């Protein structure tokens, strides 16, 4: 048996959209704006959470019955991001997020943020919410949108190798892909029900599922204790 690590050794990798940022209403509106571009009917939040998956083109395939063409994808992706950018401004941080980040940092523990939102857009947004100082590293997606977080997670933890190790890292996110990305690098994951997935779809992944970020942090500590 290896020795138990103290909770000060735990490192959290936070997801952004749907986890720290309570933006699901903006996401649904942007999704429906993109759907309208190719004649799809609007989707409800419940239906979205039942159907959503990564890579995102597969989500559209579930609804269309086929993968979107490259031209359709580029058009829908552009519309989604334009609409989202306009409506994200009205979104706040998830309840308790700012306090949890501050408490974790003041306790001498480390944390970082990894998002599939475009990197150059993400940095000023996170800074605008006044929480950038809590993270060792804030990183968004570089390159084409729509893919999985796994490769990005590997690069993210490699850049944090001096501060943490995968076996004492817990990813907190709202999507099955967050758990897949964690498993890809040998980290643990806790999934939060307030974002893109239904509880049932999250539970099918086989990692702890919680309804608040406070619960997520409590479970994360237990996972690496």
FIKOL-769156 format. One line per 5 residues: number of its first residue (from 1); for each residue x, y, z of C-alpha. Coordinates in steps of 0.02 Angstrom, whole numbers, always signed. Layout:
residues N
NUM = X:Y:Z ~ ...
This chain:
residues 225
1 = +0:+0:+0 ~ +65:+172:-45 ~ +59:+309:+85 ~ -94:+420:+93 ~ -61:+594:+29
6 = -123:+745:+125 ~ -263:+847:+50 ~ -138:+988:+20 ~ -63:+878:-117 ~ -224:+868:-217
11 = -230:+966:-380 ~ -394:+1013:-463 ~ -416:+1042:-649 ~ -576:+1139:-670 ~ -681:+1143:-827
16 = -752:+1313:-874 ~ -914:+1311:-976 ~ -1055:+1230:-879 ~ -944:+1202:-727 ~ -866:+1361:-655
21 = -968:+1469:-775 ~ -1157:+1448:-765 ~ -1187:+1474:-951 ~ -1305:+1333:-1001 ~ -1444:+1455:-1052
26 = -1324:+1544:-1171 ~ -1266:+1375:-1238 ~ -1445:+1319:-1274 ~ -1485:+1483:-1361 ~ -1327:+1473:-1466
31 = -1362:+1291:-1509 ~ -1536:+1332:-1569 ~ -1470:+1477:-1672 ~ -1350:+1355:-1755 ~ -1489:+1227:-1780
36 = -1597:+1355:-1867 ~ -1459:+1378:-1996 ~ -1490:+1202:-2064 ~ -1675:+1189:-2028 ~ -1672:+1091:-1865
41 = -1809:+1125:-1738 ~ -1759:+1206:-1572 ~ -1700:+1091:-1433 ~ -1751:+1100:-1250 ~ -1626:+1097:-1107
46 = -1685:+923:-1055 ~ -1665:+855:-1231 ~ -1496:+939:-1250 ~ -1432:+857:-1091 ~ -1496:+688:-1150
51 = -1416:+700:-1322 ~ -1257:+803:-1302 ~ -1091:+717:-1335 ~ -913:+751:-1391 ~ -848:+765:-1526
56 = -986:+894:-1556 ~ -1019:+844:-1738 ~ -1078:+677:-1667 ~ -1207:+772:-1565 ~ -1272:+849:-1725
61 = -1270:+677:-1806 ~ -1386:+611:-1670 ~ -1511:+746:-1714 ~ -1487:+754:-1902 ~ -1470:+568:-1934
66 = -1305:+605:-2022 ~ -1144:+698:-1990 ~ -1150:+880:-2045 ~ -1044:+919:-2197 ~ -886:+1021:-2170
71 = -975:+1174:-2240 ~ -1124:+1148:-2125 ~ -1012:+1122:-1975 ~ -911:+1280:-2009 ~ -1070:+1381:-2031
76 = -1155:+1312:-1876 ~ -997:+1330:-1772 ~ -979:+1512:-1824 ~ -1160:+1552:-1784 ~ -1148:+1462:-1617
81 = -997:+1562:-1562 ~ -1067:+1730:-1620 ~ -1229:+1702:-1526 ~ -1140:+1632:-1373 ~ -1020:+1779:-1364
86 = -1166:+1901:-1362 ~ -1262:+1809:-1225 ~ -1118:+1746:-1117 ~ -1098:+1922:-1049 ~ -1254:+1898:-945
91 = -1194:+1736:-866 ~ -1120:+1727:-692 ~ -1008:+1605:-603 ~ -1091:+1449:-534 ~ -1155:+1468:-357
96 = -1012:+1451:-233 ~ -876:+1441:-365 ~ -780:+1597:-316 ~ -780:+1550:-132 ~ -723:+1372:-167
101 = -580:+1431:-278 ~ -522:+1552:-146 ~ -533:+1427:-4 ~ -437:+1297:-103 ~ -298:+1418:-143
106 = -287:+1488:+34 ~ -269:+1310:+99 ~ -108:+1297:-1 ~ -179:+1179:-132 ~ -154:+1199:-318
111 = -282:+1210:-458 ~ -290:+1251:-642 ~ -420:+1280:-776 ~ -432:+1188:-942 ~ -571:+1229:-1064
116 = -617:+1182:-1240 ~ -665:+1364:-1268 ~ -541:+1452:-1382 ~ -384:+1500:-1285 ~ -367:+1680:-1345
121 = -549:+1717:-1301 ~ -546:+1622:-1137 ~ -404:+1714:-1052 ~ -484:+1888:-1047 ~ -653:+1812:-1001
126 = -583:+1721:-849 ~ -486:+1878:-802 ~ -647:+1978:-815 ~ -730:+1870:-683 ~ -587:+1909:-563
131 = -532:+1731:-529 ~ -375:+1711:-635 ~ -260:+1728:-483 ~ -326:+1566:-408 ~ -252:+1458:-547
136 = -76:+1400:-584 ~ -124:+1389:-767 ~ -275:+1443:-871 ~ -285:+1360:-1039 ~ -411:+1349:-1180
141 = -422:+1252:-1341 ~ -296:+1287:-1476 ~ -347:+1235:-1650 ~ -511:+1180:-1728 ~ -663:+1164:-1614
146 = -771:+1011:-1590 ~ -645:+881:-1532 ~ -607:+792:-1369 ~ -516:+865:-1218 ~ -401:+714:-1194
151 = -253:+776:-1297 ~ -267:+949:-1220 ~ -271:+872:-1046 ~ -109:+779:-1078 ~ -22:+939:-1132
156 = -98:+1035:-986 ~ -33:+915:-854 ~ +136:+902:-941 ~ +152:+1090:-920 ~ +110:+1071:-735
161 = +230:+926:-704 ~ +329:+1025:-575 ~ +171:+1062:-475 ~ +70:+902:-480 ~ +58:+725:-546
166 = -89:+636:-631 ~ -118:+518:-485 ~ -156:+663:-368 ~ -255:+764:-496 ~ -444:+771:-503
171 = -538:+843:-652 ~ -703:+930:-609 ~ -816:+952:-759 ~ -993:+937:-824 ~ -967:+819:-971
176 = -926:+637:-1000 ~ -778:+698:-1103 ~ -701:+774:-945 ~ -696:+600:-868 ~ -626:+527:-1028
181 = -490:+659:-1030 ~ -448:+623:-848 ~ -435:+436:-880 ~ -324:+472:-1032 ~ -190:+546:-918
186 = -217:+435:-766 ~ -311:+565:-663 ~ -477:+551:-572 ~ -638:+643:-613 ~ -796:+710:-530
191 = -942:+762:-641 ~ -1065:+903:-602 ~ -1247:+897:-657 ~ -1272:+1084:-685 ~ -1203:+1090:-861
196 = -1216:+997:-1025 ~ -1266:+819:-974 ~ -1410:+737:-885 ~ -1372:+646:-722 ~ -1411:+480:-806
201 = -1285:+508:-946 ~ -1152:+563:-822 ~ -1182:+413:-709 ~ -1155:+296:-855 ~ -973:+351:-862
206 = -933:+267:-697 ~ -859:+412:-597 ~ -935:+510:-451 ~ -1078:+626:-500 ~ -1129:+775:-392
211 = -1259:+914:-394 ~ -1152:+1056:-324 ~ -973:+1114:-343 ~ -952:+1105:-154 ~ -990:+919:-163
216 = -869:+903:-308 ~ -726:+973:-204 ~ -769:+862:-56 ~ -769:+707:-166 ~ -608:+761:-252
221 = -519:+768:-84 ~ -579:+593:-42 ~ -522:+526:-210 ~ -339:+572:-183 ~ -330:+554:+5
